[in-house]
């Protein structure tokens, strides 16, 4: 159940323990901020020496206040922290903000102290933010308990870095973005990122949630909360490197990095994943504008050829499409522009703006009204005439005023359209561009920012619905993780395999050959990568070939047992890999991609949190770089992608139901025009 954080964000009273007149101490900054709204609620300052702090009488202890306090900020040296927590709970605190550091971030002993404090707080029915945090703020309730002031707005900022939070505030200001709430996450001993996302989702004054996180805690719970938030969530995170894949024992594990897992969770949950504070600001500015597009067909409109081609490249790099406009749209644009103008896409005024600033508005209106256009990216000099009172073309006040009128006309035309418009300008602070921005049209100085913003405003209607599939109930643990044990587990779930028999000697080999017709496959078992070790022999035509292969392989490898299998027809199929790797933060993570012996070399794979519904699995498969192979190429028939997606759903459901399995892999999964066949399987126990 969601936790009640009313006492944290709208307490009836506040006390700052460790309040100080010393500007070098954090208790000074928090106390000064807390006193910004003295009329909203009682604010008590506590300093063990008493006297005055910031000109206000200071109590020597919480008990000395003489009345209950609902929220207590603790900014004291580490040796006095536990006593301060006990005092806060004794005076009736329902929420504690712990600035004090020196806990889990210092090692095992600090973690033990932190856990003990969190248990005491929870047992008392209170909540704790931190420790090792920089405070909180809620502009909607006039609660200011952080060292800095956050401009009011509609973005909730949840951050594990104080400096990054300050940078985001500086970057957001030019876009008119402010903050409803700020929470420094700290060590998340009690209140977690997930708790805060859930609460901000219910907070009516919050329109978007911005997160910087280094530690997700329960990553799957975070993804589920973000998916259910009902408002945009933008994530900036660190530590998405490849180190976690180095110790993996399967292709799936070796191909799955932390970055892949986070990206998969974000895509499944509908979270906008960004790489830098600048990109986060761009996406927030875009999501704060309206409307959003249901298509990726983008018209690039410019007043200079160079800006146009650069913007077209940036748009395509951001995942948008810049198709040539149809003849009907081009003909309409020709009636609005002059002869030199290009109308194919990019659309280029080619100097007409200097003669008639109103042509900017005419072209934008024409593009927004075109059925074949989903969104418009305007780029170049617009804004320069008003900024320099005449710009490069001269004309003084007449050009400047004409451009401002054009800006107002663009605003009017955009208000009549359901399509997004994003602007890049060399003069983003000019009166013309401020007119656009003031009306909710995002304006950027960098072309790549404008393209990224437009991508954030685009909804992929072909993608399956976002959401995190629930984990199935745990199944009975897998008792035997050998090859045939894993085959049996998956076969029982409905995954088809060729006929096979495990053998330990030549007599059993011959008996197996009598059970099904050749050609045969012989595999040496209990080898991690059988093909690399020469432990797989294919296309053994008859019994004699099977016996010869067995004798040679056994002499070379001396395996304890082997598998004799019916050879599948590979002539019209495509080999895929399907695997599940268990991530310590996000749980089971599925991988699908082009399989076979070249899996790691080609690295054409996609990821999703497991279990993966069949609809999402099919979307992943059709999004592979080599997806054209599935549709049939060079005379080969198309394969049954729907059957492959169903197999992915079955395999990932099995893996998700077995927490004792660290890695599960089918490679290859042969997909043919008439269905699928799993040709190899392995599991690695945790």
Secondary structure, 3 states (H helix, E strand, C coil): CCCCCHHHHCCCEEEEECCCCCCCCHHHHHHHHHHHHCCCCEEEEECCCCCEECCEECECCCHHHCCCCCEEEECCCHHHHHHHHHHHHHCCCCEEEECCCCCHHHCHHHHHHHHHHHHHHHHCCCEEEECCCCEEEECCCCEEEECCCCCEEEEEEEECCHHHHHHHHHHHHCCCCCEEEEEECCCCCCCCHHHHHHHHHHCCCCCEEEEEECCCCCHHHHHHHHHCCCCEEEEEECCCCCHHHCCCCCHHHHHCCHHHHHHHHHHHHCCEEECCHHHHHHHHHHHCCCCCECCCEEEEEECCHHHHHHHHHHHHHCCCECCCCCHHHHHHHHHHCCCCCECCCCEECCCHHHHCCHHHHHHHHHHHCCCCCCEEEEEECCCHHHHCCCCCCCCCHHHHHHHHHHHHHHHHHHHCCCCEEEEEECCCCCHHHHHHHHCCCCEECCHHHHHHHHHHCECCCCCCCCCCCCCCCCCCCCCCCCHHHHHHHHHHCCCCECCEEEECCHHHHHHHHHHCCCCEEEEECCCCCCCCCCCEEEEECCHHHHHHHHHHHHHHHCCCCEEEEECCCCCCCEEEEEEEEEECCCEEEEEEEECCCCHHHHCCEEEEECCCCHHHHHHHHHCCCCHHHCCCCCCCCCCCHHHHHHHHHHHHHHHHCCCCEEEEEEEEEEEECCEEEECCEEEEEC
